[in-house]
Amino acid sequence: MKVLVLGGGVIGVTTAYYLARSGHEVELVERCDGPGKETSFANAGQVSPGYASPWAAPGVPLKALKWLAMRHGPLVVRPGVDPARWIWLFKMLRNCTADRYARNKARMVPLAEYSRDCLKQLRAETGLAYDERSRGTLQLFRTRKQFDGIARDVEVLRQFDVAYEALDRKGCVAAEPGLAGAKADFVGGLRLPGDETGDCHLFTTLLAQAAAAHGVTFSYDTDVQALMSDGRAVTGVVTSRGFREADAYVVALGSHSPTVLGPLGLKLPVYPVKGYSLTMPVAEEHAAPVSTVMDETYKTAITRLGTRIRVGGTAEIAGFDLGPRQSRRAALEHSFNQLFPAGGDTAKATFWCGLRPMTPDGPPVVGATPVEGLYLNTGHGTLGWTMACGSARVLADLIGGRTPEVDAGDLNLARYG
């Protein structure tokens, strides 16, 4: 079968790789001049299945008001009249109930755990090296209230047999010795020893080379302009470099996916939420993180990538605006400098921002659509790197007529009615 994959981020490239390994003829179309140049370029670097949680959770509406009032708060909502933004926010608020949070997290964790296992297998098969580490993730709590609020998440971790450790301050420093020099106080943490880290852009670039060796054709510098349909099935794709035809089509365009689906009558509730990151060299080895530390107060992820440190965070709701804001850089530096003041050289840091494709309920959208031959693999939000391999393998199985190894029945577009 000939399959056309639209989008060359980590989701599109992993999809193309697994499809080619399954014996399909695959072409990937990407508007940039190479793979992983947009949202996948400088994300936080976490592969964190245990922290695969919906943003829509009980208490979030009240927390959001607090975050908006914080000087270095993790949430920013820019003024605007975009109806899609307010519709998406309304749908997200509707999911901020205990029942919906539990249901959506239960959809996300198995896929994320499966994805990490797929990544390990892929790494063993290909030998890809992308500054990866398997040293776990530590969610750090600065207040007792934060630490006491982990019961709901721990319950889900137990349900899916995810290993975890609840640590006091001494235990946190034992796991991350660099925290011994922290300027900020903290009371404890939740550590998931099975989580990993790695450079998503480097991984995507190397996997694209491996996919090409399996026969995947990469068409870069090519814009996807429209999906054509006869009212029943997709008949082709109009691109800036001509018309493309295939037997099946996969939309993996991240935040831009709704744009090409709308003319077909498909309403995909994915909205861009901008995130930022800093990437800096390690300054003092003993004072730097060894894996990922998640600062619960400022919602930042501080990740070790070889000789570098990546600090990622912020949820900025501003549509497709990609303008970097220095106030966001200051917020990332504030969190990092309080926890690892001598660990990295912030003066040499590179500053980046990208658009996360967020669904209002949390889980990505993976699977078939009502339009024959059209499949989706998008809406992964902050978890694209975490869920990439698993989502791609699930979709390759579905397209190939096989039953996926993990239940994906609630991940497709049908869950939105």
Disulfide bonds with the S-S distance in Angstrom:
none
